[in-house]
């Protein structure tokens, strides 16, 4: 089986981290397509569980304006 590295696919680690954080899952689902694509791009570059959890946690941070 060949591993795919397409930026539009949800990495397993991101899916698991989102499943553990319902608020982040809700926010991820409500992202615009460009914002979701950017998050997926970042997720594909993550190299550790802690880094993925930080990326997901950032979804629940209040917006700074």
C-alpha positions as CSV (number, residue, x, y, z in Angstrom):
1,X,0.0,0.0,0.0
2,X,1.3,3.4,-1.0
3,X,1.2,6.3,1.5
4,X,-0.3,9.5,0.1
5,X,1.0,12.9,1.1
6,X,-1.7,15.0,-0.4
7,X,-2.3,18.3,1.4
8,X,-6.1,18.0,1.2
9,X,-6.1,14.7,3.1
10,X,-6.7,14.7,6.9
11,X,-3.5,13.3,8.6
12,X,-4.3,10.6,11.1
13,X,-2.6,12.5,13.9
14,X,-4.8,15.6,13.2
15,X,-7.9,13.4,13.2
16,X,-7.0,11.9,16.5
17,X,-6.1,15.2,18.1
18,X,-9.4,16.8,16.8
19,X,-11.4,13.8,18.2
20,X,-9.9,14.5,21.6
21,X,-10.9,18.2,21.5
22,X,-14.6,18.7,20.6
23,X,-14.3,22.5,20.5
24,X,-11.3,22.3,18.1
25,X,-13.3,19.8,15.9
26,X,-16.2,22.3,15.8
27,X,-13.9,25.2,14.9
28,X,-12.1,23.1,12.2
29,X,-15.4,22.2,10.7
30,X,-16.4,25.8,10.4
31,X,-13.1,27.0,8.8
32,X,-13.2,28.4,5.3
33,X,-11.7,26.2,2.6
34,X,-8.5,28.3,2.4
35,X,-8.1,28.3,6.2
36,X,-8.7,24.6,6.3
37,X,-6.2,24.0,3.5
38,X,-3.6,26.0,5.4
39,X,-4.2,24.1,8.6
40,X,-3.9,20.8,6.7
41,X,-0.6,22.0,5.1
42,X,0.7,22.8,8.6
43,X,-0.5,19.4,10.0
44,X,1.4,17.6,7.2
45,X,4.6,19.3,8.5
46,X,4.1,18.3,12.1
47,X,6.7,15.8,13.4
48,X,5.5,15.0,17.0
49,X,2.3,14.4,19.0
50,X,2.9,17.4,21.1
51,X,3.3,19.6,18.0
52,X,0.0,18.3,16.6
53,X,-1.8,18.9,19.9
54,X,-0.5,22.4,20.0
55,X,-1.7,23.0,16.4
56,X,-5.2,21.7,17.4
57,X,-5.2,23.7,20.7
58,X,-4.5,26.8,18.7
59,X,-7.9,26.4,17.0
60,X,-9.6,27.0,20.4
61,X,-7.5,30.1,21.3
62,X,-9.5,33.3,21.2
63,X,-8.9,35.4,18.1
64,X,-6.5,38.3,18.6
65,X,-7.7,41.4,16.8
